[in-house]
Amino acid sequence: MSSLGGLKAEHGLVPYTAAKHGVLGMTKNIAVQYAAKNIRANTLCPYYVETPLLRAAPSQVHQSWIDDTPAKRLCTPEEVAKAFIYLASSDSSYCNGTQLVLDGGVMT
């Protein structure tokens, strides 16, 4: 699990950004190293996920996250779970070393 922070930089979040970029690098390395053994590695990169922690943010901050999302809503925990299930299933058997972005269009 990474986040959009693994795909872009954000002012003032150097340690967070470095950690999330590191997850992507590890994913790519594991994917290459173990592909011949039929072991896959992929990463989810969600934007903000609508959780109790996010709902505790000041209302104007929470609303700005929604406003900044082309879908005009945040990702749900259920959508993250479904993405994990997809990547763990045989439906994604040829996905290896990739990032699945759950961002409602933020990065487009």
N, C-alpha and C positions, 0 to 999 in steps of 0.2 A: 504494500500500500504506500503510494506516494501521494502527490496532490498536484494541483497546478503549479505549486511552488517548485516542483521538480522540472517544470518545463519553461519557467520564466523567473525572472528576478523580481523582488519586491523590496522597496526601500526600507532599510532598517531591520531586515530579517536575514542577515547573513548566515547565522548558524542553522536556521530552519531551512533556508534555500540549499545550503551545502548538504544537509542531511537528506533532503528529498532528491537532489540530483544524485547523491550517492546511491540511493535505492534504485534509481534507473540504471546506473552503471553496473551495480551488482546483478540486476535482472538480466541485462544484456550478456554479461560474462557467464552467468549460470546457464542461460539459454544456449550459448555456443558450446560450453564445456560439457553439457549433459544431453544435448539433443540426440546423439546417437544411441543413448540409453533410454530413449522415449520419455525423457523427463523435460517438461516445459516450464518456463518461467515467464510470467507476464506481470505487469504492474497496472493497478488502477490509479487514475489521477483525477479525483473529484475536485470540483470547486467546493464551495461551502455546502455542508450537509446539514439539513434542518434537524437539529438535535436540541435537547433542553439547554445545553451549554450555549449554543448560538442564540436561542430565544431569550437567554438571560442578558444578552448584549443590549446596550441602549437602543431604543426603538428606532432612532434615526440611523444608527449604524446598521442595524439589521435590515432596515428598508433600503439603505444604499446598496447592500449586497444584492438584494432582489432587483433594484433598479438597474444595476450594472450587468445583469444577466439578460441576454436577449429573450430567453424563455419566460422572463418575469416571475420566476419562482426558483427556489433552491432545490437541490437534489434531496431525495428522501432516503432514509436508512434502508428502506426496502429496495430502492433502485440500486444502491451499492451492493446489497446482498444478492440481488439477481445478477449483477455483473460478475460477482465472484462465482456464483453457481455456473454461469455461462463459461467462464474461463476454466472451471474445474471439470466441465463436461466434455464429452467427445464431440460436441457441436463445434468446439474451438480447437480441434485436434491439430490444426496446422498453424495456429497462433503460437508463436514462440519468440520471446525477446521484444515484445511490443508493449505499447502503453494504450490502455483503454481510457479515453478521456470522458469524464462525466461532468460536463460544464454548462449545459444549457445554451451552448453557442458562444461562450465568453472568448475562447481562443480563435474564433473564426474571423 
